Each structure stands twice: as C-alpha cells, then as structure tokens.
Amino acid sequence: MATAPRMAPSTSTVTNQALAEFSSDVIVGLGQPGQKELPSKYLYDEVGSALFDVICLLPEYGLSRAGMRSLKRYAPDIIDCLNGPFVVAELGSGSGQKTRFLLEALSRRQRVNYYPIDISGSALHRCQQELSEMDRVSIVGFERAYLDGLQEVAARRREGEYLLVLFLGSTIGNFDRPAGDQFLREVRKILVPGDALLLATDLEKPIPQLLAAYDDAAGVTAAFNKNLLARINRELDGNFDLSHIQHIVRYDEAERRVEMHLRSTKWQRVTLRRARFSFLLRDGETIWTESSHKYNPQEVPQMGERTGYRCAGQWFDTEWPFAQNLFFAV
Ligand SMILES: C[S@@+](CC[C@H](N)C(=O)[O-])C[C@H]1O[C@@H](n2cnc3c(N)ncnc32)[C@H](O)[C@@H]1O
C-alpha cells in the first residue's frame, strides 16, 4: 500500500527557513569576487522539475534513456547480487521513472519499502504518482536534502534489514571530483557493512555529443537554466532582465565536465529586494549554475574503493556510454 510522501512540515517557519537558506546561498554565490555561482540544487523548483522531465524526453539528452535502458535490461542481474531483505532509499529520485525496473525485480522476492528523497516536493509528488500502483511496494517520500533524508531512512530500518541506496541519473556528476568522493564518504558513514549503493555514471563521449545534450535545439535546457534566475526574481523579488540572459554550455577538458552558465548580454544592476542585496552583472559576465562530470569506466570502482566500498559489478549501455555501478559498504 502506498502512502503520501512525507514532507517536511509545511509550517510557515519551515518555509521561511527554506527561503532564508535560499536567500543566503544566493547572496554568497552572487556576491563573491571572481566567478559568480549558484548551487545547482536550486534549479529544481516546481517549474525546473517539470522542465527536467521534458529534458529527459529530448533526442539530444541520451543520458536519461541510457539509464532507463540499462535498468530495464539489467535490474534482475543487479538485484541478484543482493543477499537478504533490503529497503530502498533513492537520493534525488526525481519522478522515479527508471526506479520502477529495480523495484519490480526486488518485489518479486520480497515486499519493498521504497523511500524517495528529493528537495523538490513536486518531483516527489510525480514519483508517488508514477510508482504508487506497484504491487508489493510501499512508498514514503522525504522532502529533504540527500544526507538528511538518508539519515531518517536509515533510522527507520528494522533489525536484519539492509539498505539499498540508489543515486541514479549520474547526479553524482554535479559534484566536483573531490566533493563527489566526500559525498560518497558521507553516505558510507550512514551505512553499515552489507548495505549497497547503486551509482549511475555518465561516461566520457565525443564533446559535440555532450554539448548538444545540455544545449538542445528546442531550447528546453536553456529554459531550465534560465528558470533559476526567474525563480530568484519570483522568490526574492529580484529584477534580473532575462531578455538579456543567454544559456551557455562549455566543456572543460581538463576537468572532464560540461558546465552550464548564464551570461548577461548587458550591464545590469540586479536588486533582490527580499534579500536586501544588490550587485552588478557586467556585459559578458557569467553565473555558473551546474557541472556534469563525465567518467571513464575504470575510475568509478576506484572512487568506491577509496571511499569505503567495494565494487561488485558494472553494467553498461553501449548506445550511449553509461554505467550502473553496484557498490557494497565494507
Ligand atoms: C538530475 S535530476 C535526476 C532525477 C532522477 N534521479 C533521474 O535519474 O532522472 C536530480 C534530482 O535531484 C534532486 N536534488 C538536487 N539536489 C538535491 C539535494 N541536495 N538534496 C536532495 N535532492 C536534490 C533534484 O530535485 C532532482 O529531482
């Protein structure tokens, strides 16, 4: 039986707290000297989450279909590697479409408690709709940041139950490599030996193919990116002139990552009245909004080994180089 997503209590205190945190992160990112930055997690308000679902349908964004194909094909093999009863937590579940294949495979042998964790309430709502009709699967969503949510889920597990943590969609790629390692270590601290982590990673491929994936012809990814400034205008009473903002995508070969930026095509003084903050954006200056690191297949098991796991298997999509990597906490 499915239950409603468990959201953080929607009191005005919590809403004000989230707004205060948003405001403070925006001030730090836009007020710093040098490259201006905004945390990519703020791309996913209700509008951003809906646009991300459309991005997953775009011909250029092969990443999402590769994740879907590989799980459709290999979920039974992945689940066969797990011994014992497992509860499932998913970090940044989004709408949970590809998770279905894993839940189906696991539910053939046990009843499944599935805990999607996402900072976007609307993504969790879609996830609930997407998966609520599955037999032998109960869903309780957590509208939380990754590690806060995972801690809550870990506290709910019963004696003898292991935890399978899913981190799909190559969302790990949003972290710089050292920060990605640190994140895996933080996840490991919450786990016990025998718990598993299924980590999806987008692999290196020709640069034009990667650039097109983040700069599609229909302009949906551009809208997704620009929505971050529109969100700031809405929530912090800002006055970014979006008609003079361009979506920019570049590939940094040394770091092996796609970067998304927003570039101003004129000088603009931006005031965020609710944040009591004002700054100057120069003509040509960019705000860095997201990184998507790309991996080679050999480095992913090494990432696991140096952060407290052993890699038990890798499954690949060959149409769009992409890997599902299964780690066990040691
Ligand atoms: C790239 S999407 C991936 C969605 C889905 N896993 C997939 O593979 O299609 C990233 C998801 O993580 C969520 N997210 C981003 N940062 C987060 C954070 N710090 N804590 C919790 N969720 C986060 C976003 O709201 C979004 O739904």
The ligand as a Gaussian input file, in Angstrom:
#p B3LYP/6-31G(d) Opt

LIG

0 1
 C       19.376000      15.308000     -12.415000
 S       17.880000      15.073000     -11.520000
 C       17.817000      13.282000     -11.544000
 C       16.455000      12.723000     -11.287000
 C       16.368000      11.196000     -11.384000
 N       17.194000      10.552000     -10.374000
 C       16.773000      10.708000     -12.753000
 O       17.705000       9.895000     -12.848000
 O       16.148000      11.123000     -13.744000
 C       18.384000      15.431000      -9.866000
 C       17.299000      15.330000      -8.791000
 O       17.935000      15.517000      -7.511000
 C       17.222000      16.482000      -6.740000
 N       18.224000      17.171000      -5.918000
 C       19.209000      18.020000      -6.348000
 N       19.976000      18.401000      -5.305000
 C       19.461000      17.774000      -4.220000
 C       19.833000      17.772000      -2.839000
 N       20.895000      18.475000      -2.394000
 N       19.110000      17.015000      -1.976000
 C       18.024000      16.300000      -2.421000
 N       17.628000      16.274000      -3.708000
 C       18.341000      17.001000      -4.593000
 C       16.538000      17.377000      -7.748000
 O       15.383000      17.989000      -7.207000
 C       16.222000      16.389000      -8.880000
 O       14.944000      15.815000      -8.739000

